[in-house]
Amino acid sequence: MSAQAQAERYPLHPFHAVLLASAVPLFLGALLSDIAYSQSYQLQWKNFASWLIPGGLIFSGIALLWALVELVRLRRRALLTILYLLLLLATWLLGFINALVHAKDAWASMPMALILSVIVTALACAATWLGFSTLRTGAGR
């Protein structure tokens, strides 16, 4: 690994990693619940999604704040680090909008809730992948 590539890689704190990885199954569960609701029209599936989305917002929001503090505190201005922060921000903002859409009447939230759930889940997966691939060191020193 070149010196420049090593300089752009930073260790990911274990708690930050847990926060980052915890949002994915919550947003994925909301997506699967939305799919089940669109196929069955059973109201409880929409309720499950409405409960899972705030959990994903909590975990991704804390991970976003942690990443922002690390960016400011350590003055890491690597392009991939900024992209990681922007992906987390987009995940949180669209997840919040998704939570507002899920607060509507059951069928009034469809199909926008399903579309937003797909986008938010994809963004959460991308942010998690980028966070784990660029912010941690590959080998112990």
TISE-512465 format. One record per residue: x, y, z negated of N, C-alpha, C in turn. Coordinates in pm, whole numbers. Each point is the difference from the previous one (the first is absolute). Layout:
     n_px     n_py     n_pz    ca_px    ca_py    ca_pz     c_px     c_py     c_pz
        X        Y        Z        X        Y        Z        X        Y        Z
...
end
This chain:
     n_px     n_py     n_pz    ca_px    ca_py    ca_pz     c_px     c_py     c_pz
       84     -117        0      -84      117        0       89      123        0
      -34       95       86       82      120       10      -18       87     -124
       93       92      -17       -5       89     -117     -123       89        6
      -39       45      121     -117       86       12     -127      -78      -32
      -10     -123       47     -118      -82      -29       -8      -30     -149
      114      -26      -64        1      -26     -144      -38      125      -78
       38      118       51      -31      124      -69     -150       30        2
      -73      -54      100     -143       26        9      -84     -101      -76
       63     -102      -61      -74     -102      -73       15       26     -150
     -113       -2      -69        0       30     -141      -74     -112      -73
       39      -26     -123      -71     -105      -74     -143       41      -31
      -91      -95       12     -140       22      -32      -22      -49     -142
      -44       89      -86      -23      -38     -139     -106     -110       -5
       17     -101      -87      -97     -111       -4     -143       44      -27
      -21       99      -85     -135       47      -27      -60       70      122
       84       74       72      -45       62      125      -38     -107      100
       77     -107        5      -31     -111       92     -134      -65      -35
      -27      -17     -129     -127      -60      -43     -116       91       39
       14      130      -24     -105       95       36      -25       -1      151
      108       -1       74      -10        3      146      -69     -126       52
       39     -114      -52      -56     -127       48     -140      -25      -52
      -40       61     -108     -132      -26      -59     -114       64       78
       27      104       74     -107       66       75      -46      -85      119
       89      -77       58      -34      -77      120     -113      -99      -24
        7      -87     -102     -111      -95      -16     -133       67      -36
        4      114      -66     -124       70      -33      -65       59      126
       80       64       84      -54       53      124      -41     -113       95
       77     -108        1      -36     -116       83     -130      -63      -49
      -17      -10     -130     -125      -51      -55     -119       86       38
       19      133        0     -106       90       43      -33      -21      147
      102      -20       82      -23      -26      142      -79     -130       19
       41     -104      -69      -70     -128       13     -143       10      -52
      -21       78     -104     -136       21      -51      -85       77      102
       60       98       66      -73       74      103      -36      -90      118
       91      -87       36      -29      -95      108     -114      -93      -41
        6      -49     -123     -107      -88      -48     -134       74       -4
        2      126      -41     -124       79       -4      -56       21      140
       89       30       96      -49       24      136      -56     -127       63
       40     -117      -49      -51     -127       55     -124      -50      -73
      -12       33     -130     -108      -60      -79     -104       99      -52
       34      127       -5      -88      105      -54      -34      -22     -148
       83      -75      -70      -18      -17     -144       66      119      -69
      -78       75      -74       46      126      -60      119      -18      -93
       11     -115      -64      109      -21      -96      137        8       67
       11      -37      128      129       12       69       43      146        9
      -94       89       28       34      143        4       40       49     -139
      -67      -52     -102       38       37     -137      141      -46      -33
       35     -122       42      137      -48      -24      101       95       64
      -26       38      124       91       93       68        8      133      -74
     -113       47      -47       -3      127      -74       79       -8     -130
       12     -118      -57       78      -18     -123      147      -21       28
       32      -64      110      140      -29       32       76      123       50
      -67       86       72       67      118       56       58       92     -107
      -72       33     -108       64       84     -104      123      -66      -63
       -2     -131      -13      119      -68      -51      118       18       93
      -23      -14      130      106       23       97       47      144       -2
      -94       93      -22       37      141       -7       86       30     -122
      -30      -65     -110       80       22     -121      143      -46       22
       16     -124       49      135      -54       20       76       77      107
      -66       30      113       71       72      106       26      146      -41
      -88       58      -80       22      136      -47      120       11      -93
       12      -95      -91      116        2      -91      128      -27       78
       -5      -93       97      117      -27       84       36      124       82
     -101       72       48       24      123       75       67      105      -87
      -50       19     -121       63       96      -92      143      -39      -32
       22     -130      -22      135      -49      -30       93       29      117
      -45      -29      122       82       24      119       30      149       18
     -100       84      -29       20      144       12      102       50     -102
      -11      -47     -123       96       40     -103      141      -46       37
       12     -122       50      131      -51       42       57       82      115
      -86       38       93       45       80      114       52      135      -46
      -71       64      -93       41      131      -49      119      -11      -95
       -6      -98      -90      104      -13     -103      135      -38       58
        0      -95       90      127      -48       55       36       68      131
      -90       83       48       23       74      125       36      -93      116
      -71     -110        5       20      -93      112      -86       48      115
       63       40      105      -72       54      114        9      -92      122
       25     -126      -21        7      -94      111     -135       -5       70
        3      -11      131     -121        2       80      -96     -113      -40
       52     -117      -25      -86     -113      -37      -62       19     -138
       69       66      -89      -56       29     -132     -116       99       11
       15       98       85     -107       97       20     -118      -67       71
       28      -87       97     -107      -74       67      -75      -89      -97
       73      -63      -92      -61      -82     -104      -95       84      -86
       45      116      -40      -83       91      -80     -124       44       77
       16       30      127     -114       43       82     -101     -114       20
       50     -123       16      -91     -115       10      -79      -19     -129
       66       14     -113      -71      -10     -128     -103      111      -15
       35      120       42      -92      113       -7     -122      -25       89
       23      -46      122     -111      -29       92      -87     -113      -55
       63     -100      -61      -75     -110      -61      -91       54     -109
       55       84      -85      -80       51     -112     -113       91       49
       31       92       91     -103       93       48     -113      -72       72
       34      -91       91     -105      -74       70      -72      -96      -94
       71      -53      -99      -65      -84     -100     -100       79      -82
       33      123      -32      -93       86      -73     -124       30       84
       22       31      127     -113       22       90      -83     -127       11
       65     -115        5      -70     -128        5      -85      -20     -125
       52       39     -115      -78      -12     -124     -123       89        6
       13      120       56     -115       88       15     -103      -57       97
       48      -61      108      -92      -62       96      -73     -117      -65
       71      -77      -81      -63     -113      -69     -102       46     -105
        6      125      -40      -97       51      -99     -135       31       63
       -6       -5      132     -128       24       68      -94     -118      -22
     -121       17       48      -97     -108        2       59     -119       77
      -42     -120      -35       62     -121       50       23        0      151
     -105        1       77       20      -12      145       48      132       62
      -21      112      -67       45      129       53      152        7        6
       69      -81      -78      145        4        0       62      -80      115
      -81      -82       65       52      -81      110      -21       72      132
       88      -11       96      122      -77       10      123       77      -47
      -18      127      -42      115       82      -39       78      -62     -115
      -68      -60      -96       70      -61     -113       89     -114       47
      -48      -80       91       79     -111       52      120       50       79
      -21      101       82      111       56       79      105       60      -92
      -43       77      -99       96       58      -94       73     -107      -80
      -69     -107      -37       65     -108      -74      109      -67       82
      -25      -16      129      103      -58       89      121       92        6
      -24      129       19      110       96       10       78       10     -130
      -71        8     -113       67       13     -130       81     -126      -31
      -54     -116       29       74     -124      -24      125       -6       86
      -11       38      126      117        2       87      105      100      -49
      -44      116      -44       95       99      -53       66      -49     -128
      -76      -63      -88       57      -53     -124      103     -108       29
      -30      -87       95       97     -105       38      125       61       61
      -17      101       86      115       66       62       85       71     -104
      -64       69      -94       75       70     -104       75      -98      -89
      -65     -111      -33       66     -101      -83      117      -62       74
      -19      -33      126      109      -57       79      117       97       10
      -30      126       30      106       99       12       67       25     -135
      -77        4     -105       58       21     -133       94     -112      -40
      -40     -123       25       85     -112      -37      117      -19       96
      -13       44      123      108      -22       96      107      108       -3
      -34      120      -45       98      108        7       47       51     -135
      -73      -25     -105       34       61     -128       75      -92      -97
       20     -123       38       71      -91      -90      129      -45       61
       92      -42      -81      127      -51       50      -15     -147       32
       72      -46      100      -11     -138       42       74      -97      -90
      112       40      -53       80      -90      -81       45       72     -126
       16      -77     -106       48       58     -124      145       40        9
       37       99      -77      139       44        4       69      -45     -126
end
